C-alpha cells in the first residue's frame, strides 16, 4: 500500500501552510494568503455584526414576549378564576350580550316570575303572621278582662256582700228554711 501514498520526490515541501496549485509564484501565493486573511477578517466582522443584531432582536423579542407572557398569564389567571369572571360578567352586563341569552329568554322570564311569586308570598305570609299576633294579643287582653270581671262578679255574689248590698233596701235574710207548697194536679 505504500505505493498508493508515495510522493513524487520532485515536489517541494509545503511553505507556510499554502496548499493547492504548485505553479503559483511567491507574489501570487502571498496575495492569496492576504486575500484569505482579509476574507476571514471580514467574515468575523460580519459574524460579529450578525450576532449583535440577533442579540438586539432577541432582547426586543424577549421584552415583548415578557410583556405578552405577563399579559397571557394575567388573562389565564383571570380565566381560571371562573367565579370571578362570572361575577364580573354579571356586574358589567356582558352576559346579556351572549349568543345563548336570547334562546333562554323564556326560561329567564319564568324564573323572574317565580322570584316575584316567592317575594309576594313572603310578604303575604308576613302580613298574616302580623294579623295573627295582633289577634293573639287582643285575645289575651279580652281573656284577662273576662277573668277580672268574673272574679268581681263572684266576689259580689258572695252571701255576705249580697246581704250588705240589700240591707239599705230593707231586705233581710230569712232565718227559716223556705216552705214547699204542694199543688194538686187533678
Phi and psi in degrees as a GROMACS rama.xvg file:
@    title "Ramachandran Plot"
@    xaxis  label "Phi"
@    yaxis  label "Psi"
@TYPE xy
-62.6032  -35.486  UNK-2
-64.0727  -22.7625  UNK-3
-72.0673  -35.0925  UNK-4
-99.4395  11.3508  UNK-5
-71.5799  134.58  UNK-6
-95.5805  154.025  UNK-7
-76.1667  130.211  UNK-8
-72.0382  -12.134  UNK-9
-82.9677  -15.893  UNK-10
-65.9819  145.349  UNK-11
-90.37  153.352  UNK-12
-65.2566  152.166  UNK-13
-72.3795  127.5  UNK-14
-95.7203  131.446  UNK-15
44.5063  40.5046  UNK-16
74.8599  13.4438  UNK-17
-89.1831  129.265  UNK-18
-121.642  172.838  UNK-19
109.254  -137.357  UNK-20
-65.1993  123.702  UNK-21
-88.8311  -2.30518  UNK-22
-98.3155  9.87169  UNK-23
-81.3314  152.593  UNK-24
-82.7718  170.437  UNK-25
-63.1176  -39.6514  UNK-26
-64.9636  -40.781  UNK-27
-65.1728  -42.4605  UNK-28
-63.4314  -41.4312  UNK-29
-64.9605  -41.8433  UNK-30
-66.7626  -35.9958  UNK-31
-63.6463  -43.7806  UNK-32
-62.2448  -41.9126  UNK-33
-65.3706  -39.6835  UNK-34
-64.4663  -40.8552  UNK-35
-63.8994  -40.9558  UNK-36
-63.4653  -45.6018  UNK-37
-64.9989  -38.6531  UNK-38
-64.6835  -40.9626  UNK-39
-65.7943  -40.9008  UNK-40
-64.1924  -43.8399  UNK-41
-64.198  -39.5707  UNK-42
-64.4273  -41.174  UNK-43
-63.1535  -43.5808  UNK-44
-64.7581  -41.5451  UNK-45
-63.5958  -40.1153  UNK-46
-64.0688  -40.5425  UNK-47
-63.543  -44.1749  UNK-48
-65.175  -43.4659  UNK-49
-63.7693  -38.2908  UNK-50
-64.4315  -42.8687  UNK-51
-64.5695  -43.1263  UNK-52
-62.0126  -43.6839  UNK-53
-63.2071  -39.3228  UNK-54
-64.9312  -44.0297  UNK-55
-62.8352  -43.9656  UNK-56
-63.3331  -41.0882  UNK-57
-64.6551  -42.4914  UNK-58
-63.0413  -45.0952  UNK-59
-62.5569  -43.5138  UNK-60
-63.7781  -40.0558  UNK-61
-63.708  -40.2166  UNK-62
-63.9824  -45.6566  UNK-63
-65.2467  -44.625  UNK-64
-68.3155  -31.6139  UNK-65
-64.7615  -43.9561  UNK-66
-63.6091  -46.6168  UNK-67
-66.6317  -36.3256  UNK-68
-62.8428  -43.4181  UNK-69
-63.6977  -42.5513  UNK-70
-64.6583  -42.4975  UNK-71
-64.1313  -41.8014  UNK-72
-63.515  -40.8848  UNK-73
-64.75  -44.6383  UNK-74
-64.3308  -41.8819  UNK-75
-65.5821  -37.8909  UNK-76
-63.6588  -42.1574  UNK-77
-68.0081  -41.1756  UNK-78
-66.371  -37.0528  UNK-79
-66.359  -29.4286  UNK-80
-85.3142  76.2912  UNK-81
-67.6911  -29.2191  UNK-82
-67.8405  -44.2582  UNK-83
-62.5006  -40.3524  UNK-84
-65.3721  -40.7505  UNK-85
-60.4018  -48.8415  UNK-86
-66.3944  -37.5871  UNK-87
-63.3111  -42.2377  UNK-88
-63.7042  -37.8317  UNK-89
-68.6549  -44.7645  UNK-90
-66.8587  -38.1822  UNK-91
-91.5273  -2.2951  UNK-92
80.6484  8.53209  UNK-93
-72.1516  -16.91  UNK-94
-68.8828  -20.8548  UNK-95
-75.3812  -19.0856  UNK-96
-93.0687  1.50091  UNK-97
-69.551  161.05  UNK-98
-68.571  -38.4135  UNK-99
-75.3827  -14.2453  UNK-100
-67.488  -35.6933  UNK-101
-69.9368  -30.8971  UNK-102
-75.5407  -21.6076  UNK-103
-101.933  10.4421  UNK-104
-60.1675  -44.2295  UNK-105
-59.7708  -41.2436  UNK-106
-65.1258  -41.1724  UNK-107
-64.6621  -38.4215  UNK-108
-64.9129  -39.6291  UNK-109
-60.2296  -45.2068  UNK-110
-62.4748  -41.0507  UNK-111
-62.1702  -41.265  UNK-112
-61.7407  -41.8302  UNK-113
-63.0176  -40.9893  UNK-114
-62.5056  -44.1895  UNK-115
-63.6855  -40.9616  UNK-116
-62.3614  -42.7765  UNK-117
-62.1033  -43.6679  UNK-118
-66.3616  -44.4804  UNK-119
-65.0378  -39.1988  UNK-120
-64.2395  -36.5648  UNK-121
-60.4894  -47.4351  UNK-122
-63.2643  -41.4824  UNK-123
-62.161  -47.9564  UNK-124
-66.7495  -31.7625  UNK-125
-65.2599  -42.9933  UNK-126
-64.8319  -40.51  UNK-127
-61.024  -41.6798  UNK-128
-64.6621  -39.4632  UNK-129
-62.9143  -44.9141  UNK-130
-61.6824  -40.2466  UNK-131
-62.0874  -43.7259  UNK-132
-65.5664  -39.3274  UNK-133
-63.6573  -42.5428  UNK-134
-64.6368  -42.6434  UNK-135
-61.533  -41.2239  UNK-136
-64.0411  -43.4127  UNK-137
-63.4377  -41.2744  UNK-138
-61.9686  -42.4234  UNK-139
-61.0918  -42.0402  UNK-140
-64.2083  -45.0605  UNK-141
-64.9671  -41.0749  UNK-142
-62.2528  -43.9907  UNK-143
-63.5613  -40.8661  UNK-144
-65.1462  -41.3786  UNK-145
-60.9538  -46.16  UNK-146
-63.0239  -39.3353  UNK-147
-64.0678  -47.3973  UNK-148
-64.3935  -39.8088  UNK-149
-64.7605  -42.0663  UNK-150
-65.8883  -37.4873  UNK-151
-64.3016  -42.3948  UNK-152
-64.3443  -42.5383  UNK-153
-65.1884  -38.5322  UNK-154
-68.6058  -31.5477  UNK-155
-73.9203  -27.9939  UNK-156
-83.7846  0.697042  UNK-157
-66.2409  145.879  UNK-158
-58.4471  -42.0157  UNK-159
-65.0867  -37.2099  UNK-160
-74.4717  -38.7564  UNK-161
-63.2322  -41.7648  UNK-162
-63.0571  -43.3954  UNK-163
-70.4685  -29.97  UNK-164
-75.7209  -30.4331  UNK-165
-93.1132  -3.94126  UNK-166
-66.1084  -37.4801  UNK-167
-70.9528  -17.3637  UNK-168
-84.7039  -11.8531  UNK-169
91.9447  13.4217  UNK-170
-89.7507  139.048  UNK-171
-126.33  160.117  UNK-172
-82.2057  132.745  UNK-173
-70.4905  148.661  UNK-174
-95.8155  -19.8612  UNK-175
-99.923  152.94  UNK-176
-71.7673  158.329  UNK-177
-69.3609  155.764  UNK-178
-98.6073  139.881  UNK-179
-96.9887  125.782  UNK-180
-93.6478  134.871  UNK-181
-101.288  138.416  UNK-182
-120.985  131.468  UNK-183
-86.3398  134.273  UNK-184
-110.584  67.4943  UNK-185
